[in-house]
Structures are given as structure tokens and as C-alpha cells.
């Protein structure tokens, strides 16, 4: 088991995995880490689908184009979930408010599912496994994946996590400085452009010199390109189809 410091600070996304299985005790630890996730109100407004069936993984790969989904041993889908609380409310004859129709309800479900994903990621990394969070599980083909997973209403995919024995160990990507990320007592005043430009150049240098596939990508234009692509996702329409027609 890796120590906390190396688990957190030496993490990198792994996209190529060995074929070998993950030990059962490692998966049990990951499951228990998921169960121990702190959640809003202790409502546990999330659920997780662990996919180890190769045929299903390959179908999800075909929908998303993310190769690590078909090569990892376990692909976990983390979902915001108000179906469970709705079921017990009906059984106990409790009037259930339409919390999932509020912006806060959607945010609560997303936060809970994301915290569960980070608990799983940290547990897997501590076991010496490789991981890669995958947002395309939410955006690439949400209706097709929802049908494949037989998701009931009031449940939607927030993110996915590939887990496996790493076949690669890529260089760790540079992160923004503490001064750009952590502010004291209030939001930072003054221009951050000089430091952001330095970071942009650092990312360009990393992409041009890193081990493996090299690119000429910078940070700013590359990330804004993702934003442009995301304008076509129509996520609000997906949420409405899943029973999250936000009104408040």
C-alpha cells in the first residue's frame, strides 16, 4: 500500500493497462472507500456501476472513443441518484419534494458522485493501480449509455473511472502554482495574467518534450477548445430526459 503523500502527489492519468486482473482485496478496498464517501446530509445521492464485462466495455468505448475504457479491467460509472430515496419515500408514504428539479438538487448529486469517484481513485492509486477519470461517459452518448445501464428516472451518469494495472507511467503534468489556485480569506485581487502566461508556456514545453506522444498544444487555447466542443453537448436536455427538469 502506497503512503498518502505519494498516492496524492504522484498521481497521473493512465490510459494503457495490462491484461491482468485486479486482486479481489484491492477491489474490496475500493468499494469500501466508495461506501465511506462524505455526502450532503448523509443522503448518499449517488450510485456506482462497476463494469468488468469486456463486451460491455467495448460497447461503451465505441460510443465514447476512449480506448482506456476497453483496456482497463474495471470501468466504474458514478451516477447522481435520487431513485433510491424516491423508492423508500413511496414505501413509507412520505411526500417526496421535487428536489431533483432544483439546481441545488442537481449540484448535490454531482458533488456526491464526484466525491465517490475521488475516493475510488485514491484507493485504487494507493493499491498501486492506474486510473483515468473520463467525462465523456457523461457527454458522448448519454441516452445510449443510460439505456445500456438500464438507468431508472432520477439517475444520470456524472463521470467514469478506468482502473487497471498500468502498462505506462507518463510524466506528471505541471499544475498551476499555489498562488493561482489557493487564495486567503477572499478572492485574489489584481491581474493573474503574467503567471497564467508562464503556466501556459510551461504546459507548451511539457507537451513538446514529454515521454511518449508529443504535441504543440498550449494550455489556454487547448482548454478553450474543449469548451467550444462542449457547447454542442446539450447537457440540459439530457438532464431533462433523465428526470432532472431544473426549474428552481
DRENDO-723805 format. One record per residue (C-alpha): residue in three letters; residue number from 1; y, x, z. Coordinates in pm, whole numbers. Layout:
N
ALA / NUM / Y / X / Z $
...
// end
This chain:
248
UNK / 1 / 0 / 0 / 0 $
UNK / 2 / 339 / 141 / -100 $
UNK / 3 / 617 / 164 / 156 $
UNK / 4 / 911 / -77 / 146 $
UNK / 5 / 1162 / 178 / 16 $
UNK / 6 / 960 / 289 / -286 $
UNK / 7 / 848 / -69 / -356 $
UNK / 8 / 1208 / -189 / -383 $
UNK / 9 / 1388 / 113 / -526 $
UNK / 10 / 1129 / 245 / -775 $
UNK / 11 / 1056 / -88 / -944 $
UNK / 12 / 1068 / -109 / -1321 $
UNK / 13 / 954 / -379 / -1565 $
UNK / 14 / 608 / -312 / -1707 $
UNK / 15 / 520 / -456 / -2048 $
UNK / 16 / 189 / -279 / -2120 $
UNK / 17 / -113 / -330 / -1895 $
UNK / 18 / -469 / -202 / -1857 $
UNK / 19 / -757 / -443 / -1909 $
UNK / 20 / -899 / -406 / -1560 $
UNK / 21 / -897 / -691 / -1313 $
UNK / 22 / -667 / -709 / -1012 $
UNK / 23 / -860 / -682 / -681 $
UNK / 24 / -906 / -1017 / -508 $
UNK / 25 / -744 / -886 / -190 $
UNK / 26 / -430 / -796 / -386 $
UNK / 27 / -407 / -1145 / -533 $
UNK / 28 / -465 / -1295 / -186 $
UNK / 29 / -173 / -1088 / -56 $
UNK / 30 / 47 / -1206 / -344 $
UNK / 31 / -47 / -1569 / -277 $
UNK / 32 / 34 / -1531 / 93 $
UNK / 33 / 367 / -1369 / 9 $
UNK / 34 / 444 / -1671 / -211 $
UNK / 35 / 350 / -1907 / 73 $
UNK / 36 / 583 / -1717 / 307 $
UNK / 37 / 888 / -1769 / 83 $
UNK / 38 / 1201 / -1885 / 270 $
UNK / 39 / 1318 / -2214 / 117 $
UNK / 40 / 1600 / -2462 / 156 $
UNK / 41 / 1533 / -2695 / 453 $
UNK / 42 / 1175 / -2558 / 456 $
UNK / 43 / 1134 / -2815 / 181 $
UNK / 44 / 935 / -2568 / -35 $
UNK / 45 / 1078 / -2721 / -351 $
UNK / 46 / 859 / -2509 / -578 $
UNK / 47 / 505 / -2467 / -706 $
UNK / 48 / 328 / -2184 / -890 $
UNK / 49 / 68 / -2193 / -1167 $
UNK / 50 / -146 / -1877 / -1185 $
UNK / 51 / -279 / -1833 / -1538 $
UNK / 52 / -566 / -1587 / -1584 $
UNK / 53 / -735 / -1766 / -1874 $
UNK / 54 / -688 / -1537 / -2174 $
UNK / 55 / -680 / -1821 / -2426 $
UNK / 56 / -401 / -1997 / -2239 $
UNK / 57 / -204 / -1674 / -2200 $
UNK / 58 / -229 / -1611 / -2573 $
UNK / 59 / -105 / -1963 / -2648 $
UNK / 60 / 198 / -1903 / -2425 $
UNK / 61 / 251 / -1568 / -2599 $
UNK / 62 / 256 / -1748 / -2936 $
UNK / 63 / 528 / -1978 / -2804 $
UNK / 64 / 742 / -1709 / -2640 $
UNK / 65 / 677 / -1389 / -2836 $
UNK / 66 / 644 / -1195 / -2509 $
UNK / 67 / 346 / -959 / -2554 $
UNK / 68 / 317 / -881 / -2183 $
UNK / 69 / 203 / -1239 / -2124 $
UNK / 70 / -119 / -1189 / -2322 $
UNK / 71 / -186 / -835 / -2194 $
UNK / 72 / -128 / -893 / -1821 $
UNK / 73 / -417 / -1008 / -1601 $
UNK / 74 / -226 / -1285 / -1424 $
UNK / 75 / 74 / -1473 / -1557 $
UNK / 76 / 246 / -1677 / -1288 $
UNK / 77 / 474 / -1969 / -1373 $
UNK / 78 / 723 / -2059 / -1099 $
UNK / 79 / 842 / -2418 / -1108 $
UNK / 80 / 1108 / -2621 / -933 $
UNK / 81 / 912 / -2913 / -789 $
UNK / 82 / 1022 / -3248 / -646 $
UNK / 83 / 697 / -3420 / -740 $
UNK / 84 / 521 / -3332 / -413 $
UNK / 85 / 793 / -3468 / -183 $
UNK / 86 / 816 / -3779 / -402 $
UNK / 87 / 442 / -3839 / -362 $
UNK / 88 / 449 / -3827 / 17 $
UNK / 89 / 766 / -4035 / 28 $
UNK / 90 / 587 / -4308 / -165 $
UNK / 91 / 278 / -4281 / 57 $
UNK / 92 / 487 / -4307 / 376 $
UNK / 93 / 713 / -4580 / 234 $
UNK / 94 / 1020 / -4356 / 271 $
UNK / 95 / 1306 / -4435 / 35 $
UNK / 96 / 1346 / -4124 / -180 $
UNK / 97 / 1703 / -4042 / -287 $
UNK / 98 / 1753 / -3908 / -640 $
UNK / 99 / 1826 / -3557 / -513 $
UNK / 100 / 1686 / -3412 / -837 $
UNK / 101 / 1968 / -3588 / -1023 $
UNK / 102 / 2230 / -3378 / -843 $
UNK / 103 / 2347 / -3032 / -943 $
UNK / 104 / 2265 / -2914 / -590 $
UNK / 105 / 1911 / -3051 / -621 $
UNK / 106 / 1853 / -2853 / -941 $
UNK / 107 / 2004 / -2541 / -783 $
UNK / 108 / 1787 / -2577 / -471 $
UNK / 109 / 1471 / -2598 / -681 $
UNK / 110 / 1573 / -2299 / -892 $
UNK / 111 / 1657 / -2089 / -585 $
UNK / 112 / 1328 / -2172 / -413 $
UNK / 113 / 1121 / -2090 / -723 $
UNK / 114 / 1314 / -1768 / -779 $
UNK / 115 / 1273 / -1654 / -419 $
UNK / 116 / 899 / -1722 / -453 $
UNK / 117 / 892 / -1512 / -771 $
UNK / 118 / 1064 / -1222 / -595 $
UNK / 119 / 820 / -1244 / -303 $
UNK / 120 / 530 / -1230 / -550 $
UNK / 121 / 691 / -943 / -743 $
UNK / 122 / 750 / -739 / -427 $
UNK / 123 / 397 / -799 / -301 $
UNK / 124 / 247 / -701 / -636 $
UNK / 125 / 461 / -386 / -657 $
UNK / 126 / 359 / -292 / -302 $
UNK / 127 / -5 / -309 / -418 $
UNK / 128 / 72 / -58 / -694 $
UNK / 129 / 65 / -321 / -969 $
UNK / 130 / 311 / -361 / -1253 $
UNK / 131 / 527 / -669 / -1301 $
UNK / 132 / 770 / -819 / -1551 $
UNK / 133 / 977 / -1134 / -1489 $
UNK / 134 / 1000 / -1348 / -1803 $
UNK / 135 / 1277 / -1601 / -1851 $
UNK / 136 / 1155 / -1702 / -2198 $
UNK / 137 / 886 / -1903 / -2019 $
UNK / 138 / 1169 / -2146 / -1936 $
UNK / 139 / 1366 / -2138 / -2261 $
UNK / 140 / 1146 / -2059 / -2562 $
UNK / 141 / 934 / -2376 / -2580 $
UNK / 142 / 983 / -2575 / -2259 $
UNK / 143 / 830 / -2901 / -2381 $
UNK / 144 / 519 / -2734 / -2525 $
UNK / 145 / 462 / -2531 / -2209 $
UNK / 146 / 519 / -2837 / -1989 $
UNK / 147 / 254 / -3026 / -2189 $
UNK / 148 / 14 / -2733 / -2176 $
UNK / 149 / 55 / -2704 / -1799 $
UNK / 150 / 40 / -3084 / -1756 $
UNK / 151 / 362 / -3079 / -1554 $
UNK / 152 / 448 / -3416 / -1399 $
UNK / 153 / 801 / -3551 / -1395 $
UNK / 154 / 1039 / -3385 / -1147 $
UNK / 155 / 885 / -3043 / -1220 $
UNK / 156 / 1017 / -2775 / -1458 $
UNK / 157 / 948 / -2407 / -1521 $
UNK / 158 / 1210 / -2171 / -1380 $
UNK / 159 / 1059 / -1833 / -1468 $
UNK / 160 / 736 / -1646 / -1528 $
UNK / 161 / 594 / -1324 / -1385 $
UNK / 162 / 344 / -1097 / -1561 $
UNK / 163 / 122 / -897 / -1322 $
UNK / 164 / -133 / -629 / -1405 $
UNK / 165 / -241 / -268 / -1371 $
UNK / 166 / 31 / -69 / -1551 $
UNK / 167 / -51 / 125 / -1865 $
UNK / 168 / 301 / 269 / -1883 $
UNK / 169 / 565 / 395 / -1643 $
UNK / 170 / 901 / 365 / -1819 $
UNK / 171 / 1218 / 530 / -1694 $
UNK / 172 / 1408 / 328 / -1436 $
UNK / 173 / 1712 / 158 / -1590 $
UNK / 174 / 2052 / 253 / -1445 $
UNK / 175 / 2213 / -21 / -1234 $
UNK / 176 / 2579 / -89 / -1166 $
UNK / 177 / 2735 / 105 / -880 $
UNK / 178 / 2766 / -44 / -533 $
UNK / 179 / 3140 / -77 / -589 $
UNK / 180 / 3075 / -311 / -883 $
UNK / 181 / 2813 / -517 / -703 $
UNK / 182 / 2892 / -533 / -333 $
UNK / 183 / 3234 / -639 / -206 $
UNK / 184 / 3353 / -652 / 156 $
UNK / 185 / 3490 / -974 / 307 $
UNK / 186 / 3640 / -1101 / -22 $
UNK / 187 / 3603 / -1064 / -397 $
UNK / 188 / 3725 / -728 / -522 $
UNK / 189 / 4086 / -715 / -643 $
UNK / 190 / 4214 / -510 / -935 $
UNK / 191 / 4060 / -421 / -1267 $
UNK / 192 / 3697 / -312 / -1279 $
UNK / 193 / 3717 / -224 / -1649 $
UNK / 194 / 3717 / 158 / -1610 $
UNK / 195 / 3396 / 152 / -1403 $
UNK / 196 / 3239 / -110 / -1629 $
UNK / 197 / 3313 / 107 / -1930 $
UNK / 198 / 3148 / 403 / -1754 $
UNK / 199 / 2842 / 190 / -1687 $
UNK / 200 / 2838 / 70 / -2047 $
UNK / 201 / 2829 / 434 / -2163 $
UNK / 202 / 2556 / 515 / -1909 $
UNK / 203 / 2338 / 237 / -2048 $
UNK / 204 / 2400 / 357 / -2404 $
UNK / 205 / 2292 / 707 / -2303 $
UNK / 206 / 1982 / 572 / -2128 $
UNK / 207 / 1876 / 366 / -2429 $
UNK / 208 / 1927 / 660 / -2664 $
UNK / 209 / 1731 / 912 / -2454 $
UNK / 210 / 1472 / 715 / -2255 $
UNK / 211 / 1100 / 776 / -2294 $
UNK / 212 / 930 / 553 / -2548 $
UNK / 213 / 1123 / 324 / -2784 $
UNK / 214 / 1487 / 424 / -2817 $
UNK / 215 / 1777 / 202 / -2924 $
UNK / 216 / 2151 / 223 / -2982 $
UNK / 217 / 2218 / -73 / -2750 $
UNK / 218 / 2511 / -62 / -2513 $
UNK / 219 / 2535 / -295 / -2210 $
UNK / 220 / 2823 / -535 / -2280 $
UNK / 221 / 2757 / -629 / -2642 $
UNK / 222 / 2381 / -641 / -2585 $
UNK / 223 / 2406 / -879 / -2288 $
UNK / 224 / 2669 / -1097 / -2455 $
UNK / 225 / 2430 / -1118 / -2750 $
UNK / 226 / 2175 / -1275 / -2514 $
UNK / 227 / 2440 / -1524 / -2405 $
UNK / 228 / 2506 / -1616 / -2768 $
UNK / 229 / 2136 / -1673 / -2825 $
UNK / 230 / 2114 / -1882 / -2506 $
UNK / 231 / 2378 / -2123 / -2637 $
UNK / 232 / 2102 / -2275 / -2853 $
UNK / 233 / 1853 / -2337 / -2570 $
UNK / 234 / 1980 / -2687 / -2480 $
UNK / 235 / 1851 / -2645 / -2125 $
UNK / 236 / 2032 / -2956 / -2001 $
UNK / 237 / 1834 / -3166 / -2249 $
UNK / 238 / 1512 / -3007 / -2121 $
UNK / 239 / 1608 / -3086 / -1761 $
UNK / 240 / 1673 / -3449 / -1852 $
UNK / 241 / 1332 / -3477 / -2017 $
UNK / 242 / 1170 / -3337 / -1702 $
UNK / 243 / 1341 / -3599 / -1481 $
UNK / 244 / 1648 / -3397 / -1382 $
UNK / 245 / 1925 / -3601 / -1546 $
UNK / 246 / 2209 / -3442 / -1347 $
UNK / 247 / 2478 / -3695 / -1258 $
UNK / 248 / 2638 / -3569 / -938 $
// end
